[in-house]
């Protein structure tokens, strides 16, 4: 589905999605659809893309389709239909608000969906926790133990290796490697960089670029590195691993940062209006019920949660504040 498709055809496909998901089509309607889909290879490809979205994201479009049609007499109907067509243009990653795993990560040994977390013990006794939308490959050999972080965030507590010959424990990322020195630590892939926080023991970070300098990170330190260098260490916040207990602990965070973080745990788009982005927030927010976390924000801040559809949500100023 990577080939470009005429946006006009994708908009037509979006219209058919709405109709299929929100009304009962007659035999004549279905015949018209078959003619439309068979008009060209581009039409067929556009519908395949729509079907992928229907299958891959838990039948999301039906509710959006009904929301659009309920606004049939409102100016927003046309805009909403354009938005649905835009999601088809950009593909599944856009539908998920950029929170989904890239397709190549779906073949990983272990993975989690958006909003899911997973705990498990590896063969050497290492405890591994995967955060939302994360993927890893496990590669244990006679010479070394490697966890490849393909996407997302993990928390590791390394076990005592039972092998008779010492095998280093390494987390490999796209930016470089992290070698554990008997430790509990967290690794988060942020795209062009990797964030590491150590809670017990120490790790050695080696950026992948030739000639880059390895850095040892001690307990209660954190840093960010890329393929070329490691940033200076800062104090690690114990609450940064609170996600492994199902909570997000915020201490004087900007509201925009909190909303962005909460958005990692739900499907669709969760955004913060720039007018309230700078508000400061402290508190503990449940990650298994993001709607409850949003209600908590409404109770404690001068904000309201506005939903265009169940999958497009904005934290905005309260009306009594803006007027």
C-alpha positions as CSV (number, residue, x, y, z in Angstrom):
1,X,0.0,0.0,0.0
2,X,3.0,2.3,-0.4
3,X,2.2,3.4,-3.9
4,X,0.7,6.8,-4.4
5,X,-3.0,6.9,-5.1
6,X,-4.9,9.9,-6.5
7,X,-6.3,11.8,-3.5
8,X,-9.6,12.2,-5.4
9,X,-10.0,8.5,-5.6
10,X,-9.1,8.1,-1.9
11,X,-11.8,10.6,-1.1
12,X,-14.3,8.5,-3.0
13,X,-13.2,5.5,-1.1
14,X,-13.7,7.4,2.2
15,X,-17.3,8.1,1.0
16,X,-17.9,4.4,0.4
17,X,-16.5,3.6,3.9
18,X,-19.0,6.0,5.4
19,X,-21.9,4.5,3.5
20,X,-21.0,0.9,4.2
21,X,-20.6,1.6,7.9
22,X,-23.6,3.7,8.5
23,X,-26.5,2.7,6.2
24,X,-27.9,-0.4,4.5
25,X,-27.1,-0.3,0.9
26,X,-29.5,-1.5,-1.8
27,X,-28.6,-4.0,-4.5
28,X,-28.2,-1.0,-6.9
29,X,-25.9,0.7,-4.5
30,X,-23.7,-2.4,-4.2
31,X,-23.6,-2.7,-8.0
32,X,-22.5,0.9,-8.2
33,X,-19.8,0.2,-5.7
34,X,-18.6,-2.8,-7.7
35,X,-18.4,-0.7,-10.8
36,X,-16.5,2.1,-8.9
37,X,-14.0,-0.4,-7.5
38,X,-13.5,-2.1,-10.9
39,X,-13.0,1.2,-12.7
40,X,-9.2,1.0,-12.5
41,X,-6.3,-0.5,-10.5
42,X,-6.1,2.7,-8.5
43,X,-9.7,2.4,-7.4
44,X,-9.1,-1.2,-6.3
45,X,-6.0,-0.2,-4.5
46,X,-7.8,2.7,-2.7
47,X,-10.5,0.2,-1.5
48,X,-7.8,-2.3,-0.3
49,X,-6.3,0.5,1.7
50,X,-9.7,1.3,3.3
51,X,-10.2,-2.4,4.1
52,X,-6.7,-2.6,5.7
53,X,-7.8,0.3,8.0
54,X,-11.1,-1.5,8.8
55,X,-9.3,-4.7,9.7
56,X,-6.2,-3.4,11.3
57,X,-7.7,-0.9,13.7
58,X,-10.6,-2.7,15.3
59,X,-13.4,-1.5,13.0
60,X,-12.8,2.1,13.9
61,X,-14.3,3.7,10.8
62,X,-18.0,2.6,11.5
63,X,-18.3,5.0,14.5
64,X,-16.6,7.7,12.6
65,X,-18.9,7.1,9.7
66,X,-22.0,7.3,11.9
67,X,-20.7,10.5,13.5
68,X,-20.2,12.1,10.0
69,X,-23.7,11.2,8.9
70,X,-25.3,12.5,12.1
71,X,-23.8,15.8,11.1
72,X,-25.4,15.6,7.6
73,X,-27.0,19.1,7.9
74,X,-24.0,20.7,9.5
75,X,-21.0,22.4,7.8
76,X,-18.6,20.0,9.6
77,X,-19.8,17.0,7.5
78,X,-17.7,18.0,4.5
79,X,-14.7,18.7,6.7
80,X,-15.0,15.4,8.5
81,X,-15.2,13.5,5.2
82,X,-12.1,15.3,4.0
83,X,-10.4,14.2,7.2
84,X,-11.3,10.6,6.6
85,X,-10.0,10.8,3.1
86,X,-6.8,12.3,4.4
87,X,-6.3,9.4,6.8
88,X,-6.6,7.1,3.8
89,X,-4.0,9.2,2.0
90,X,-1.5,9.0,4.9
91,X,-2.3,5.4,5.7
92,X,-2.6,3.4,8.9
93,X,0.1,5.3,10.8
94,X,-1.9,8.5,10.5
95,X,-5.1,6.7,11.6
96,X,-3.3,5.8,14.8
97,X,-2.1,9.3,15.4
98,X,1.5,8.1,14.8
99,X,1.3,5.7,17.8
100,X,1.2,2.4,15.9
101,X,4.2,0.2,15.4
102,X,5.7,0.5,11.9
103,X,4.6,-2.5,9.8
104,X,8.1,-4.1,9.9
105,X,7.8,-4.3,13.7
106,X,4.8,-6.7,13.5
107,X,7.2,-9.6,12.9
108,X,9.2,-9.0,16.1
109,X,9.5,-11.7,18.7
110,X,7.5,-9.8,21.3
111,X,5.3,-6.8,20.8
112,X,2.5,-4.8,22.3
113,X,-0.4,-2.9,20.8
114,X,-1.3,0.7,21.6
115,X,-2.4,0.9,25.2
116,X,-1.1,-2.6,26.0
117,X,1.7,-3.5,28.4
118,X,3.4,-6.9,28.8
119,X,5.6,-8.6,31.4
120,X,7.7,-11.7,31.0
121,X,10.7,-13.5,32.2
122,X,13.5,-14.3,29.7
123,X,15.4,-17.6,29.6
124,X,18.2,-16.2,31.9
125,X,15.8,-14.9,34.5
126,X,15.8,-11.3,33.2
127,X,12.5,-9.5,33.8
128,X,11.3,-7.6,30.8
129,X,8.4,-5.2,30.7
130,X,7.2,-3.8,27.3
131,X,5.3,-0.5,27.3
132,X,2.6,0.6,24.8
133,X,3.3,0.1,21.1
134,X,6.7,-1.6,21.7
135,X,8.5,-4.4,19.9
136,X,11.7,-6.4,20.7
137,X,13.6,-9.3,19.2
138,X,15.4,-11.7,21.6
139,X,18.8,-13.1,20.4
140,X,20.5,-15.3,23.0
141,X,23.5,-17.2,21.8
142,X,26.4,-19.0,23.6
143,X,28.4,-15.8,23.4
144,X,26.0,-13.0,24.3
145,X,22.4,-12.1,25.3
146,X,20.9,-9.4,23.0
147,X,17.5,-7.7,23.2
148,X,16.9,-5.7,20.0
149,X,14.6,-2.8,20.7
150,X,12.7,-2.3,17.5
151,X,10.2,0.3,18.7
152,X,8.8,1.8,21.9
153,X,10.0,1.4,25.5
154,X,11.2,-1.3,27.8
155,X,12.1,-1.8,31.4
156,X,14.7,-4.5,32.2
157,X,15.9,-6.1,35.4
158,X,18.8,-8.4,34.4
159,X,19.0,-11.9,35.8
160,X,22.0,-13.9,36.9
161,X,23.0,-15.7,33.7
162,X,23.1,-19.5,34.3
163,X,25.5,-20.1,31.4
164,X,29.0,-21.4,32.5
165,X,30.7,-18.8,30.4
166,X,29.9,-15.1,31.0
167,X,27.6,-13.7,28.3
168,X,27.2,-9.9,28.2
169,X,23.7,-8.6,28.2
170,X,23.1,-5.9,25.5
171,X,20.1,-3.9,24.4
172,X,20.7,-3.0,20.7
173,X,19.0,0.0,19.2
174,X,19.1,1.9,15.9
175,X,21.4,4.4,17.5
176,X,23.8,2.1,19.3
177,X,24.0,-0.4,22.1
178,X,23.6,-0.4,25.9
179,X,25.5,-3.0,27.9
180,X,24.1,-3.9,31.3
181,X,26.4,-4.1,34.3
182,X,24.1,-6.0,36.6
183,X,21.2,-3.5,36.6
184,X,17.6,-2.3,36.4
185,X,17.2,0.2,33.6
186,X,14.8,1.6,31.1
187,X,15.3,2.2,27.4
188,X,13.0,4.3,25.1
189,X,13.4,4.7,21.4
190,X,12.5,8.3,20.5
191,X,13.2,8.0,16.8
192,X,16.3,9.9,16.1
193,X,17.6,9.3,19.7
194,X,17.3,6.9,22.6
195,X,16.6,7.7,26.2
196,X,18.1,5.6,29.0
197,X,17.5,5.7,32.7
198,X,19.3,3.5,35.3
199,X,17.7,2.6,38.6
200,X,20.2,0.0,39.9
201,X,23.7,-0.9,38.9
202,X,25.1,0.7,35.7
203,X,25.1,0.5,31.9
204,X,27.7,1.3,29.2
205,X,26.3,3.2,26.2
206,X,28.1,2.8,22.9
207,X,26.8,5.0,20.0
208,X,27.1,3.1,16.7
209,X,29.1,5.7,14.7
210,X,32.8,4.9,14.2
211,X,35.0,6.7,16.6
212,X,32.2,7.5,19.1
213,X,33.0,7.4,22.8
214,X,31.4,4.9,25.1
215,X,29.9,6.3,28.3
216,X,29.0,4.6,31.6
217,X,25.8,5.6,33.2
218,X,25.5,5.0,36.9
219,X,22.4,4.3,39.1
220,X,19.9,7.2,39.3
221,X,21.3,8.8,36.2
222,X,19.6,9.2,32.8
223,X,20.7,10.5,29.4
224,X,19.8,10.6,25.7
225,X,22.1,9.5,22.9
226,X,22.1,9.2,19.2
227,X,24.4,7.4,16.7
228,X,27.2,9.9,17.3
229,X,27.3,10.9,20.9
230,X,25.9,10.7,24.4
231,X,24.5,13.8,26.1
232,X,25.7,14.7,29.6
233,X,24.0,12.6,32.4
234,X,21.2,14.1,34.5
235,X,19.5,12.8,37.6
236,X,17.0,10.1,36.9
237,X,13.4,10.5,38.2
238,X,12.1,7.4,40.0
239,X,8.6,8.2,38.6
240,X,9.8,7.8,35.0
241,X,9.2,4.1,35.3
242,X,5.8,4.5,36.9
243,X,4.2,3.3,33.6
244,X,5.3,-0.2,34.5
245,X,2.8,0.0,37.3
246,X,0.0,1.3,35.1
247,X,0.3,5.0,36.2
248,X,1.9,8.1,34.7
249,X,3.4,10.3,37.4
250,X,3.8,13.9,36.4
251,X,5.6,16.5,38.4
252,X,5.2,20.0,37.2
253,X,4.8,19.0,33.6
254,X,3.6,21.2,30.8
255,X,0.1,20.1,29.9
256,X,1.1,19.7,26.3
257,X,3.8,17.2,27.3
258,X,1.4,15.3,29.5
259,X,-1.3,15.1,26.8
260,X,1.3,13.9,24.3
261,X,2.4,11.2,26.7
262,X,-1.1,10.1,27.4
263,X,-1.7,9.9,23.7
264,X,0.8,7.1,23.5
265,X,-1.7,4.8,25.3
266,X,-4.8,5.3,23.1
267,X,-5.7,4.9,19.5
268,X,-6.4,7.9,17.4
269,X,-5.3,11.5,17.8
270,X,-5.1,13.2,21.3
271,X,-3.9,16.8,21.0
272,X,-3.5,19.9,23.2
273,X,-4.8,23.3,22.2
274,X,-1.8,25.7,22.1
275,X,-3.9,28.1,24.3
276,X,-3.5,25.8,27.3
277,X,-0.3,24.0,26.4
278,X,1.8,25.8,29.0
279,X,-0.3,25.0,32.0
280,X,1.6,23.1,34.7
281,X,0.4,19.7,35.9
282,X,1.3,17.4,38.8
283,X,-0.4,14.2,39.7
284,X,-0.8,10.4,39.0
285,X,-2.8,9.4,35.9
286,X,-4.1,5.9,35.1
287,X,-2.8,4.5,31.9
288,X,-5.4,1.8,31.6
289,X,-8.2,4.4,31.4
290,X,-7.1,7.4,29.5
291,X,-10.6,8.9,29.5
292,X,-10.5,8.8,33.3
293,X,-7.2,10.7,33.2
294,X,-8.7,13.3,30.9
295,X,-11.6,13.7,33.3
296,X,-9.1,14.3,36.0
297,X,-7.6,17.1,34.0
298,X,-11.0,18.7,33.5
299,X,-11.6,18.6,37.3
300,X,-8.3,20.2,38.2
301,X,-7.5,22.6,35.4
302,X,-9.5,25.2,33.4
303,X,-9.8,22.9,30.4
304,X,-12.4,20.9,28.6
305,X,-12.1,17.7,26.6
306,X,-13.5,18.1,23.1
307,X,-14.2,15.1,20.9
308,X,-14.8,15.5,17.2
309,X,-15.1,11.7,16.9
310,X,-14.1,9.0,19.4
311,X,-10.7,9.0,17.8
312,X,-10.0,12.7,17.5
313,X,-9.8,14.4,20.9
314,X,-8.5,17.8,22.0
315,X,-7.8,19.3,25.4
316,X,-8.9,22.9,25.0
317,X,-9.7,25.9,27.2
318,X,-12.9,25.9,29.1
319,X,-15.6,28.2,27.5
320,X,-15.8,30.3,30.7
321,X,-12.1,31.0,30.5
322,X,-11.9,31.9,26.8
323,X,-15.0,34.2,26.8
